[in-house]
Amino acid sequence: MLRTVRAAGRALPAIPRAVGRRIRRATHAHGAGESGLAKLIELHAVHSMGDALITLALASTIFFSVPTDEARGRVALYLAVTMAPFILLAPVIGPLLDRLPHGRRAAMAGALLARGGLALVIAGAVTTDSIGLYPAALGVMVCSKAYNIVRSAVVPRLQPQRVSLVKANARITLTGLISAGAAAPIGLGLNAIGERWPLYGACVITVIGAFMSFRLPGRVDLARGERRVHLAELAEARAAAASTKEDGGRGGVLRAVDSPVFKALLANASLRGLSGFLLFFLAFLLRNEPLGALTAAFSLGLVGVAAGTGNALGNLMGNWIRDRAPELILLMVLLIALGLTTTAATSYLTVTVVAVCAAAGFCQALGKLSLDAMIQRDVPEVVRTSAFARSETSLQMAWVAGGAIGISLPLNGTLGMSAAACVVALGTVLSLRGLISAARRGSPTPRVR
């Protein structure tokens, strides 16, 4: 018996070491260790864990600790406070970050430290039911988005030669999803101790992430040849790439607003709006009207798992797809989302609602990877960093707008799915023709592998 206990004691520490070695092998694969991408992947995993703990704490505070009508009012206030600043931040946050080309590591560290401090503010507001909860939650959201914008700008600097940008982003996102899932049981355990404890845990994790930011290679802060770009210039990606090819690589002139990159941004905005709509609409609807004979908690868990699984599958497929036009991938996901939301609107059933949530996650993931690939392929390198910043901010605003629609509608399943179909249909109408034309015309530059 004693020998068995001793053997078990020696074996237990070996398990986390073996898991750690496997994780390190995966993050360092295909040259990611040598390029420094692995360090960014690990940093994003820590960021995602902190995000998960804060989200869990806010969900239990804003959504489920009060009656539905009062909760909708609280979330409406939260989104109202969130929407206005993001409208103001959209033209500001990109140029602001562009002015910090030599301090990207410091910018990420600062965003993480600020989120940690705001998590402590929220922890204090939770117990006193203070109105300060909402500005602090807004601050957390802004800091998280600032981090993600800088991270998107950093990825091309750390991209290994054997890994395309779309695959690098897919690997980062998948790692974030896995770490967020690992943080969920930790957050539930901390929440069992007290509702403040997940926020305390998030503060510790974000501080660790801030120190990890400075482990990134020094070339992250190099910005030779970069300049600012506006959304109108984003739309000129294809023309600029064609001009660059024609003039022998000397560069091109950004000259129009109707390009595949801009159409891809519109398509992604509709998919991100769908995601925000479903999150907030179903969070309230399923509390009052669970799916089928299921309980409210099980219904919410089911659609949450479906959305998360769809997102993971979308990122996995992004790793598998080779030599495919991003325009065709975007067309495919738009039609999938439109078809399933229309089906759920005409036949509101458990299976159709779950399918819509899974499709929303899947289509959002593949759509974002396609947009990233088009920016990589078509936007000149001198403006690519700022292009990522602008697109991230625009997509965040679309998510907030979708959430605002979700909490403003009556809690009727058929009506909600009809609204979801309209959101996707709008993006499809605005982008379909341009994406089809671009797919037929082909790219002036090689496809992203």
N, C-alpha and C positions, 0 to 999 in steps of 0.2 A: 504493500500500500504506500509506504513512504517513498519507494523508488518511483512509483507511478506519479506521485505528487511532484517529486523532483523533476521527472522527465517532462511533465506538463508545464512546470515552471520554466524549464529551459526552452520549451517549444513555443510558448506564448509570445515572447519577444521576437521570435523568428518570423511570425506571421506578418506583423506590420512592416518588418524590414523587407520581406519578400514582396509585399504589396508596393512598398516604396520603390523598390528596384524596378518592378514592372511599370509603374507609372513613369519613372524617370526614363526608362527605355522608350516608352511610347512618346513622351514629350520631346525627346532628343533625336527621334528618328528622322531619316532623310536630310541630314545636315542641319536640323533645327538647333542642335546643341552647339555646333560651331558658329552658326550665324547669330546666335543670341535669341532666336525666336522662342526657344524652350523657356528662357527666363520670363519672357512676356506671357507665355501660356500659364506658367506657375503663378505669376502675379495676378492674372485674370481669374484663376481658380480661387485665389484668396479673396479677391474683390467679390466674386459671385457668392461665396459663402457669407460674407458680410451682408450682401444684398438680400440673400434668402432670410437671414435672421431678422433684418429690419422689416422686410415685407411681412413675415409671419407676425411680428409684433403689431404692425399697423393694421393688418387684417383682423386680428382679434380685437383691436381697440375700436377701429372705425366701422367695421362691417357687422361683427357678430356679438358685440357686447351690449347692443341696444336694439329696440324694436325696429322693424324694417323701415317704417316711414321716417323715423328719426335718423336711422342710418343713411337713408338716401339723402336726407338734408345735409348730413355731415359730409358725405362724399361729394355732393354738389358744391358745397363750399370749398372742399379740397381741390376739386377740378377747376372751379372758378379762380381760386387763388393761383392755381398752377397754369391755367391757360393764358392769362394775361401776361405774366412774366415771360412765358416762352414766346409769345408773339413779339414781345420787345427784345428778347434775347436772340431771336432768329437772325436779325441782321447784325448783331453785335458780337455774339459768342465766337463765330468763325473768325472774324478779323482780330478779335482779342487774342485768340489762341495763335493766330498767324503772327502776332507780334511777339510771341514767346518761342520762336523756332529754336533758340539755344537753351531753352529751359523746359523741355518736354518732360524730362524725368521729374523735375521739381514740380511741374504742373500736376502730374498724376499723383505725386506724393501729397501735394497740398489739397487736392480734391479728396483723397482718401482720409487725410487727417481732419478735414472739415466735416466729412460725413461721420467720423467717429465722435467728434464733439457734438454734432447735432443729434446723434443717437442718444447721448446723455441728456440733452435738452428734452427730447421726446420722452425719455424715461421719467423725468421729473414731471412733465405735463400729463402723463398717463394717470398718475395717482391723484393729481389735483383737478383733472378734467379741464385744464386750462386751454384757452383759445390759442395759446402759443404752440399747441400741437401742430396746427396747420401750416404756419410759416416754417416751422422746423422741418415738417415733412416735405414742403416745397424745396427747402434748402438741400435736403438729402437727395431729392430728385434731380435738382440742377447739378449738384456735385457729381452724382452718378453719371449724368449725361456728359458733363465736361470730361470726366475720366474716359468715357467710351469714345468721345470725339478724338481726344489725344491718342488713345490706343489705336484707333483706325488710321490715324496719320502716321503712327510709328511702324505699323506692320510692314509697309513697303521697304522701310529701312533695314528690317531684319529678315526679309524674305530669303530663304535658301534658294540656290539656283535650281534645285531639283523639285521645288514645291511652288506651284502657282499661287497667286494671291487668293484665289477662290478657295483653294485647299487649305491654305494657311489660316484663313478666316474660319473655315469650317472646323478645323482642328481646335482653334481657340474657343469657338462657341460650344463645341461638344464638351470640352474640358470644363467650361463654365457650368454647363447643364449638369454634368456629373457631380461637380463639387457642390452645387446648390442642392442637388438631391441628397448628398451626404450630409449637408448641414441641416436638412429638415428634421431628422430625428433628434439631433442635438438641440435644435430650437424648441422642439416639443418638450424635451426633458428640462430645459431651462425654464420654459413657460410653466411647467408643473411646479417649479420652485417659487416662481413669482412672475408677474407679467412684465416686470422691468428687466429680468435677467437675460432674455434674448438680446435686448438692446445693449446691455453691458458686454455680452459676448461679441456683438457686432463691433463695438468700440475697440475691443482688444484686437480683433481680427484686422480691422482697417488700419490700426497703427502698425501692425506687422506688415501689411501691404505697403504702407508708406515707405518703410525701410527697404522693402524689396524693390521698390521703384528705382532706387539708386544702384541696384545690381545690374540694370540693363546696360548694354554696351554704350560707350561714349558717343558712337556715331549717331545714336538716336537724337542727339542735340545738334547735329550738323545740319545746316539748312542752306547749303550753297546752291544758288540758282533758283530758289523757290520764291513765289510771290503770291499775293492774294487772288482769289477768284470769286466771282459772283454767280448766282444761279443762271443768269443769262449766259455767262461764259461756259457754265457746265453744259448747257444745251449745245454748245459748239464743238463738242468733243470729236464727233465724226468728221466735220469739216476740217478741223485742225489736223487730225491724223492724216486725212487725205492730202492736205497741203504739205504736210511734213514729208510725205512720201514723194510728192511731185517735185519738191524743191531739193531733194537729195538729203533730207534729214536736217536742214537748217532751221526748221520751225515753221509754224503756220499762223495764220491770223484767225482769231476767234470772231466770227462774223454773223451768226444767226441764232435763233432761239428754238428752232424746231428740229431737234436731233434725237436719235435713239436713246441717248443717255437721259435726256430730259423726259422722254416718254417712259423710260424705265423707272424714273423717280416717281412719276405720277402713278404708275402701276403699283409700285411698292407702297406708296402712300395709301392707296385703297386697301391693300392687304394689311397694313399696319393699323389703319382705321378699323378694319374688321376685327382685328385682335383686341383692340381697346374696347370696342362695342361689346363683343361677346363676354369679355372679362367682367365688366360692370353690370351689363344687363342680366346675365345668367346668375351672377352672384346674388342678386336680389330676387329674381324670378324663382329660382330653385329653393330659396328659403320658404316661400309661400306655396309653391306648386312643384313639388318634387317630380322627378321623372317616373312615370309608371307607378309601380307599387313600392318604389324605393323610398328611403328616408331622405330628408333634406341634406344631411351630412354626406350620405353615400352618393347622392346625385352630384353634389358639388365636387366630391373626390373623384367621381367617375369622369366628369368633363375635364377636370384639371389634369388627370392622368392622360386622357385622350389628347389634350393639347400638348402636353409635355412630350408624349411619345411621338406625336406627329412632328414636332419641332426637331427631336433627335433624329428621326428618320430622314427629314429633309436635309439635315447637315450631313448625315451619313451618305445620302445619295449625292450630295455635293462633292464628297470625296471620291465617289465611284464614277461619276459622269466624266467622260473624256471626249475632247474635241467636239463639243456641241456648242452651237451658237447660243449665247445667253438670251438673245431675243426669243428663240424658240422655246427655251425653258420658261421664260416669263409668260409667253402666250399659253403654254401648257398649264401653268399653275393658276393663271387667271381663269381659264375655262373650267378647271377643276373646282375652284372656289365658287364660281358663279353657278355651276351645275348643282353642287351640293346645297348651297344656300337656297336656291330656287326650289329644290326638292323638299327641303325642310319647311319652307314657307307653305308649300301646297300640302304637305303631309307631316305635321308636327308630331313626331314619335321619338321614343327614347333612342332608337338606332340612328335616326336622321340627325338628331341634335348632337349625339356623340360623334357622328361622322363629320359634321360641320366643324366641331371643335378640333378634331384631329386634322382635318384639312386646313384649318386656319393656321395651326402650328407648322404643318408641312409646307404649305404654300408660302408663308412668311419667311421661313428659313431659306428655301430655295430661291425665292424672289430676291432676298437681300444678297445672297451669294452671287446671283446673276448680275445685280446692280453693281456690286463690287468688281466683278469681272469686267463689266463694260467700262467702268471708270479706269480700271487698270489698262485695258486694251486701247481705249479711245481718247482718254484725257492726257494731254502732254504732261510729262513728268514735272515740269516747273510749276504746274498748278494742281497736281494730283492731291497733295496733302490737304489743301484748302477745300477741294471738291468733297473729300470725305467728311470734313467738318460741316459743310453746308448740307449735305444729304442727310447726315445723322440728325441735325437739328430739325430739318423739315419733316422727317419721319416721326420724330418724337411729337411734334405738333399734331400730326395726323392721328397718332395714337390717343392723344388727349382729346381731340375733337371727336373721335369715335366713342370714347368713354363718356363724353358729355351727352352725346345722342343716346347712349345706352341707359343712363340714369334719368333721362327726361321722358322716356316713353312709358306708357301704361304697361303694367306687368301682364302682358299677353303673349304667349309663345309664338303664335302664328304671325302676329304683328311684328314681333321682334325679328323673326327670321326673314320676313319680307323686307324690313329695314336693312338687315345684313346683306340681302341680295342686292338691294339698291346701292349700297356702298360699293360693293364689288363691281356692279354694272357700270357705275359712274367711272371708276378707274379703267374698266375695259373699254368703254366708249372713247375715253380721252386718249388712250394709248394704243389701241388695237391696230389702227391703220399704220401708224408710224413704225410699230414693231414688225408688222408683216412686211412692210416695204423694206425695212432694214435687213430682215432675214433673207428676202429675195435678192437684195442688192449684194449682200455679202460684206465682209469687213475688209477695209483697206490694209489692215494689219493682221498678223496671224492670230488664230483663235487661242484663247486661254486654255491650257491643257488641264 
